[in-house]
């Protein structure tokens, strides 16, 4: 493919990853190698739904310069490292898939792969955390790749998958999620059919057009425990260092919603109230993932709390930059 076709391929892949629920919103990123010196990568802070090839910048592997209408993803260093380590790699995706993210927090010792799955996925490694866009993160991921891994669980963050082409990377991402989901279900069991015992007052629900109430067994479980601290950095972006749980009382719920955009309600679920419908939708997906991941790490006896300082950096960057930039 020529450069124009590769840029279109990256944009198209974003929509495919959304459909397969491997990414949400603008989270994650995608790149394709042009030649030994250049690659194209999804732009920073732009939603995949309306992305076109013209939005996709071209980056230079030798000096990290770029050309295009939009700034490249802040994770470019990680993609560049993949192309430098693996001459046979032509496509890279960074996903925020739910179950693989949970496994990345607790470690890969619980994964059981068939010989066919091992053949597709190869060596799986966990890369220690670094803030997005930093040299620390790219160095940690590079170290994992140098061990021979092309499927890297980025602790507190998501997954990086490198492959020969787009089909190869997507196939790996989907298989990885199946393997990780199987491990989580084996650990937690999925016979938990708990449902909300109480309803949220309709008067409260009328307070905002962008208010939503929902629940999962994991959310109800974590609400019973009083909430949970942040383990995943996209949760840090949107909610800070924790999500609290309160009793099913309108005043208590609204008081917490004045501090954060979401609160767990004991025996009821989660209440979200934001200024924008897309923020509400994103938070719903995020809290479902975060509650499941927290329940899994508890079951594994692993403390995977993201540091308060890292949460503060992520939250500040989101408020001051991303929440404005995401509209393109």
VEXROPA-765524 format. One line per field, with one value per residue (C-alpha): x, y, z; residue in one letter. Coordinates in pm, whole numbers, plus 50000, padded with zeros to 5 digits. Example, Ala and Ser with C-alpha at 12.3 -4.5 7.8 and 13.67 -1.06 7.14 Angstrom:
BEGIN
u: c(51230|51367)
v: c(49550|49894)
w: c(50780|50714)
res: c(A|S)
% end
This chain:
BEGIN
u: c(50000|50109|50106|49756|49614|49787|49645|49297|49365|49450|49130|48921|49084|48976|48612|48673|48827|48527|48288|48481|48483|48862|48873|48628|48602|48947|49137|49402|49593|49683|49979|50113|50466|50523|50887|51205|51199|50832|50503|50152|49964|49621|49606|49584|49242|49023|48731|48751|48395|48466|48838|48960|49292|49362|49357|49635|49987|50309|50601|50973|51133|51478|51409|51044|50937|50597|50387|50012|49702|49686|49931|50019|49915|50118|50197|50409|50725|50580|50486|50825|50994|50797|50908|51269|51273|51087|51176|50899|50626|50409|50107|50063|49752|49716|49382|49195|49019|48853|48971|49329|49356|49243|49497|49770|49705|49740|49997|49986|50044|49674|49661|49619|49668|49616|49893|49692|49650|50020|50103|49895|49980|50338|50508|50295|50472|50364|50528|50553|50369|50477|50262|50127|50363|50668|51008|50955|50654|50824|51135|50924|50736|51058|51209|50910|50943|51314|51215|51044|50691|50455|50162|50234|50000|50072|50009|49739|49690|49590|49752|50003|49991|50230|50191|50273|49960|49624|49449|49727|49704|49324|49322|49570|49370|49045|49207|49387|49057|48901|49193|49190|48812|48835|49095|48890|48573|48761|48888|48569|48307|48013|47735|47692|47350|47301|47063|46981|46759|46667|46569|46706|46448|46295|46315|46692|46698|46515|46798|46996|46934|47279|47218|47220|47181|47314|47453|47652|47728|48082|47953|47711|47991|48224|47944|47895|48265|48228|48379|48732|49057|49181|49387|49354|49473|49170|48965|49216|49151|48778|48731|49058|49196|48878|48505|48303|47986|47703|47367|47063|46983|46929|47128|47424|47423|47408|47674|47914|47814|47912|48268|48289|48085|47995|47908|47829|47505|47476|47219|47135|47430|47610|47482|47656|47584|47787|47740|47767|47605|47932|48101|47819|47852|48231|48208|47957|48197|48490|48325|48206|48565|48720|48482|48547|48924|48918|48715|48962|49270|49101|49037|49404|49521|49703|49730|49731|49646|49770|49968|49789|50049|49998|49621|49660|49873|49623|49323|49486|49587|49235|49068|49313|49376|49190|48834|48875|49081|48854|48615|48893)
v: c(50000|50357|50625|50747|50394|50327|50645|50537|50192|50338|50545|50246|50027|50265|50201|49826|49832|50027|49771|49486|49673|49670|50047|50316|50685|50808|50572|50353|50419|50258|50275|50122|50113|50294|50195|50156|50527|50625|50517|50662|50683|50787|51150|51266|51324|51262|51019|50719|50752|51045|51000|51008|50938|51310|51324|51064|51212|51062|51019|50977|50687|50848|51181|51165|51453|51438|51586|51624|51818|51681|51604|51234|51024|51084|50710|50745|50653|50311|50247|50367|50129|49838|49916|49952|49626|49419|49476|49230|49428|49646|49721|49816|49865|49983|49875|49927|49589|49495|49150|49183|49507|49322|49044|49304|49433|49097|48924|48648|48347|48260|48239|47895|47874|47589|47507|47674|47990|47995|47966|48276|48491|48386|48513|48743|48992|49256|49598|49803|50134|50464|50769|50784|50950|50923|50770|50551|50387|50334|50195|49951|49832|49806|49588|49353|49337|49258|48943|48830|48941|49083|49091|49322|49393|49751|49761|50010|50107|49849|49631|49675|49426|49423|49215|49151|49335|49462|49126|48970|49232|49226|48847|48853|49118|48922|48592|48757|48891|48545|48393|48665|48653|48280|48333|48603|48393|48092|48303|48490|48254|48400|48244|48580|48690|48962|49236|49576|49552|49920|50172|50523|50795|50918|51277|51240|51096|51402|51626|51595|51480|51316|51116|50739|50452|50105|49804|49485|49217|49360|49713|49593|49392|49694|49919|49682|49731|50110|50183|50128|50304|50367|50096|50200|50531|50602|50591|50833|51066|51081|51024|51085|50845|50664|50612|50613|50433|50589|50482|50525|50876|51166|51416|51181|51089|51450|51556|51302|51388|51747|51618|51350|51252|50909|50741|50385|50340|50045|49786|49997|50028|50330|50680|50896|51264|51462|51766|51566|51245|51112|51155|50959|50678|50664|50656|50373|50155|50256|50186|49843|49757|49911|49733|49396|49455|49558|49253|49035|49182|49142|48775|48738|48911|49177|49544|49720|50073|50346|50602|50917|51132|50950|50981|51354|51393|51196|51385|51725|51643|51526|51837|52084|51919|51607|51708|52008|51839|51535|51736|51771)
w: c(50000|49940|50209|50129|50147|50478|50629|50520|50663|51004|51009|50903|51168|51440|51353|51342|51691|51818|51671|51829|52165|52184|52228|52330|52255|52144|52375|52218|51899|51567|51332|51011|50874|50543|50494|50699|50792|50825|50977|50997|51326|51451|51566|51924|52080|51775|51783|51552|51422|51192|51138|50777|50613|50595|50975|51005|51036|50900|51143|51091|51278|51275|51441|51564|51341|51174|50896|50864|50959|51313|51590|51619|51916|52230|52227|51913|52106|52184|51821|51699|51945|51799|51444|51555|51753|51492|51125|51029|51209|50985|51205|51573|51785|52142|52288|52615|52609|52936|53039|52915|53113|53427|53370|53320|53672|53844|53623|53364|53590|53575|53196|53045|52670|52430|52187|51909|52118|52202|51834|51751|52052|52114|52428|52645|52871|53121|53089|53406|53421|53283|53225|52867|52622|52848|52781|53087|52924|52588|52761|52965|52657|52457|52731|52705|52327|52352|52540|52219|52301|52040|52285|52577|52867|52971|53346|53453|53091|52829|52565|52284|51997|51703|51392|51030|50916|51038|51026|51230|51506|51530|51538|51826|52013|51990|52087|52378|52510|52490|52681|52946|52988|53043|53316|53492|53485|53618|53909|53990|53862|53679|53885|54054|53940|54203|54094|54241|54548|54546|54279|54248|54318|53991|54119|54127|53776|53649|53774|53450|53096|53103|53420|53395|53641|53566|53746|53701|53960|53985|54046|54314|54475|54486|54612|54906|54986|54987|54646|54519|54441|54089|53919|53554|53419|53201|53522|53674|53380|53431|53805|53987|54245|54353|54315|54635|54738|54937|55072|54849|54963|54720|54924|54965|54596|54478|54725|54579|54221|54292|54348|54079|53777|53915|54243|54345|54538|54773|54662|54356|54117|53975|53905|53645|53586|53334|53114|52792|52673|52528|52866|53028|52773|52814|53192|53182|52982|53199|53535|53422|53326|53636|53877|53712|53719|54083|54181|53994|54163|54502|54423|54327|54645|54442|54534|54197|54309|54078|54274|54388|54212|53879|53920|53975|53661|53452|53587|53538|53183|53104|53243|53092|52757|52653|52743|52514|52243|52197|51977|51723)
res: c(X|X|X|X|X|X|X|X|X|X|X|X|X|X|X|X|X|X|X|X|X|X|X|X|X|X|X|X|X|X|X|X|X|X|X|X|X|X|X|X|X|X|X|X|X|X|X|X|X|X|X|X|X|X|X|X|X|X|X|X|X|X|X|X|X|X|X|X|X|X|X|X|X|X|X|X|X|X|X|X|X|X|X|X|X|X|X|X|X|X|X|X|X|X|X|X|X|X|X|X|X|X|X|X|X|X|X|X|X|X|X|X|X|X|X|X|X|X|X|X|X|X|X|X|X|X|X|X|X|X|X|X|X|X|X|X|X|X|X|X|X|X|X|X|X|X|X|X|X|X|X|X|X|X|X|X|X|X|X|X|X|X|X|X|X|X|X|X|X|X|X|X|X|X|X|X|X|X|X|X|X|X|X|X|X|X|X|X|X|X|X|X|X|X|X|X|X|X|X|X|X|X|X|X|X|X|X|X|X|X|X|X|X|X|X|X|X|X|X|X|X|X|X|X|X|X|X|X|X|X|X|X|X|X|X|X|X|X|X|X|X|X|X|X|X|X|X|X|X|X|X|X|X|X|X|X|X|X|X|X|X|X|X|X|X|X|X|X|X|X|X|X|X|X|X|X|X|X|X|X|X|X|X|X|X|X|X|X|X|X|X|X|X|X|X|X|X|X|X|X|X|X|X|X|X|X|X|X|X|X|X|X|X|X|X|X|X|X|X|X|X|X|X|X|X|X|X|X)
% end
